[in-house]
Amino acid sequence: TFTVEEAVETIGFGRFHIMLFLIMGSTGVAEAMEIMLIAVVSPLIRCEWQLQDWQVALVTTMVFFGYMVFSIVLGLLADRYGRWKILLLSFLWAAYFSLLTSFAPSYIWFVFLRAMVGGGVSGHAQGREENKQIIAMCSCSNPFLSLGKVFWLAGSLLIIGLASVVNPTIGWRWLIRIASIPGILLILVFKFIPESARYNVSTGNLGAALATLQRIARMNGVAMPEGQLREPAKERRGRFKDLIHPKYLRTTLQIWIIW
């Protein structure tokens, strides 16, 4: 018998993981564009709606408030219904509300819709972190994983470059519409992302998990390990109060402060 982790290590790093890295890394481009968008749009909406400083600042605050709240909600839903479904939902959600923002008739609507965009973008992390772990299990090259940060940088530079051209010509509403394109394109390639084999195993769906592993093996041109896929030993899942247990409290506080 073999576990998912043993199968992934046996299959090794190959074409599947490069494809996965490029697709999931591209979510960083879409995410950065949506988050950084406020910085290049704020001066324009300030003039259009005669906003005060605190009103401009509130837009950014609400984006991250939506990100914070929905990252918890979508994380719980991903544990219950699967990473694939929640990741697809987050792509559709973020793209939909981003497009709606470009038609916002007032400041209040703009703030609300951008908060919803932040909520949708937060779901990207559910799939990205899951697939980072898959890539990490197959690659001893930490620089390869670190390369994923380039996608966020690319998205930030792209939105700033677009703003310098689009804002003075056709306006900030068209900038928002153009910025939503990467998220829409990701929806079109979403079929190439499989459901997490580890999630399927955790729910007892060994058949689906095995099918995913076989697909990865075929793309990488290697053989699956011999034997049958088995569930790992059951372990107690973490709870929030574990974070404030005396054993982990110092680490928890340090991580919170760093973030």
Solvent accessible surface area in square Angstrom, and as a share of the most:
residue,aa,sasa,rsa
1,T,112,0.65
2,F,8,0.03
3,T,14,0.08
4,V,5,0.03
5,E,64,0.28
6,E,79,0.35
7,A,0,0.00
8,V,7,0.04
9,E,109,0.49
10,T,77,0.45
11,I,6,0.03
12,G,20,0.19
13,F,79,0.33
14,G,15,0.15
15,R,165,0.60
16,F,1,0.01
17,H,1,0.00
18,I,81,0.41
19,M,38,0.17
20,L,0,0.00
21,F,19,0.08
22,L,93,0.46
23,I,19,0.10
24,M,6,0.03
25,G,7,0.07
26,S,35,0.23
27,T,0,0.00
28,G,7,0.07
29,V,27,0.15
30,A,3,0.03
31,E,7,0.03
32,A,0,0.00
33,M,1,0.00
34,E,10,0.04
35,I,20,0.10
36,M,61,0.27
37,L,1,0.00
38,I,7,0.04
39,A,67,0.52
40,V,29,0.17
41,V,1,0.00
42,S,13,0.08
43,P,74,0.46
44,L,63,0.31
45,I,1,0.00
46,R,88,0.32
47,C,89,0.53
48,E,85,0.38
49,W,54,0.19
50,Q,149,0.66
51,L,16,0.08
52,Q,113,0.50
53,D,100,0.52
54,W,149,0.52
55,Q,35,0.16
56,V,19,0.11
57,A,58,0.45
58,L,60,0.30
59,V,0,0.00
60,T,55,0.32
61,T,79,0.46
62,M,53,0.24
63,V,2,0.01
64,F,101,0.42
65,F,103,0.43
66,G,4,0.04
67,Y,52,0.20
68,M,110,0.49
69,V,53,0.30
70,F,50,0.21
71,S,32,0.20
72,I,113,0.57
73,V,62,0.36
74,L,2,0.01
75,G,18,0.17
76,L,119,0.59
77,L,58,0.29
78,A,1,0.01
79,D,54,0.28
80,R,171,0.63
81,Y,110,0.42
82,G,0,0.00
83,R,53,0.19
84,W,79,0.28
85,K,124,0.53
86,I,8,0.04
87,L,3,0.02
88,L,45,0.22
89,L,74,0.37
90,S,0,0.00
91,F,2,0.01
92,L,85,0.42
93,W,39,0.14
94,A,6,0.05
95,A,9,0.07
96,Y,127,0.48
97,F,36,0.15
98,S,0,0.00
99,L,64,0.32
100,L,66,0.33
101,T,0,0.00
102,S,0,0.00
103,F,130,0.54
104,A,0,0.00
105,P,98,0.62
106,S,40,0.26
107,Y,22,0.08
108,I,126,0.64
109,W,132,0.46
110,F,1,0.00
111,V,15,0.09
112,F,99,0.41
113,L,9,0.05
114,R,1,0.00
115,A,10,0.08
116,M,37,0.16
117,V,2,0.01
118,G,0,0.00
119,G,0,0.00
120,G,0,0.00
121,V,1,0.00
122,S,0,0.00
123,G,0,0.00
124,H,4,0.02
125,A,27,0.21
126,Q,36,0.16
127,G,1,0.01
128,R,38,0.14
129,E,80,0.36
130,E,17,0.08
131,N,12,0.06
132,K,71,0.30
133,Q,84,0.37
134,I,20,0.10
135,I,6,0.03
136,A,45,0.35
137,M,53,0.24
138,C,20,0.12
139,S,19,0.12
140,C,140,0.84
141,S,50,0.33
142,N,106,0.55
143,P,102,0.64
144,F,48,0.20
145,L,43,0.21
146,S,68,0.44
147,L,90,0.45
148,G,22,0.21
149,K,144,0.61
150,V,77,0.44
151,F,36,0.15
152,W,96,0.34
153,L,99,0.49
154,A,45,0.35
155,G,0,0.00
156,S,13,0.09
157,L,109,0.54
158,L,84,0.42
159,I,0,0.00
160,I,85,0.43
161,G,38,0.36
162,L,44,0.22
163,A,7,0.06
164,S,77,0.50
165,V,98,0.57
166,V,10,0.06
167,N,28,0.14
168,P,102,0.64
169,T,100,0.58
170,I,99,0.50
171,G,23,0.22
172,W,13,0.05
173,R,63,0.23
174,W,124,0.44
175,L,0,0.00
176,I,0,0.00
177,R,43,0.16
178,I,49,0.25
179,A,1,0.01
180,S,2,0.01
181,I,82,0.41
182,P,27,0.17
183,G,11,0.10
184,I,63,0.32
185,L,99,0.49
186,L,9,0.05
187,I,40,0.20
188,L,120,0.60
189,V,53,0.30
190,F,5,0.02
191,K,146,0.62
192,F,87,0.36
193,I,4,0.02
194,P,22,0.14
195,E,35,0.16
196,S,8,0.05
197,A,8,0.06
198,R,69,0.25
199,Y,26,0.10
200,N,12,0.06
201,V,3,0.02
202,S,71,0.46
203,T,77,0.45
204,G,43,0.41
205,N,74,0.38
206,L,59,0.29
207,G,53,0.51
208,A,36,0.28
209,A,0,0.00
210,L,56,0.28
211,A,55,0.43
212,T,15,0.09
213,L,0,0.00
214,Q,71,0.32
215,R,65,0.24
216,I,8,0.04
217,A,3,0.02
218,R,166,0.61
219,M,54,0.24
220,N,25,0.13
221,G,65,0.63
222,V,64,0.37
223,A,82,0.63
224,M,46,0.21
225,P,27,0.17
226,E,162,0.73
227,G,55,0.53
228,Q,143,0.64
229,L,17,0.08
230,R,96,0.35
231,E,71,0.32
232,P,65,0.41
233,A,87,0.68
234,K,166,0.70
235,E,150,0.67
236,R,160,0.58
237,R,169,0.62
238,G,68,0.65
239,R,124,0.45
240,F,139,0.58
241,K,119,0.51
242,D,32,0.16
243,L,76,0.38
244,I,89,0.45
245,H,94,0.42
246,P,115,0.73
247,K,150,0.63
248,Y,105,0.40
249,L,66,0.33
250,R,184,0.67
251,T,73,0.42
252,T,8,0.05
253,L,81,0.40
254,Q,85,0.38
255,I,85,0.43
256,W,130,0.46
257,I,146,0.74
258,I,142,0.72
259,W,243,0.85
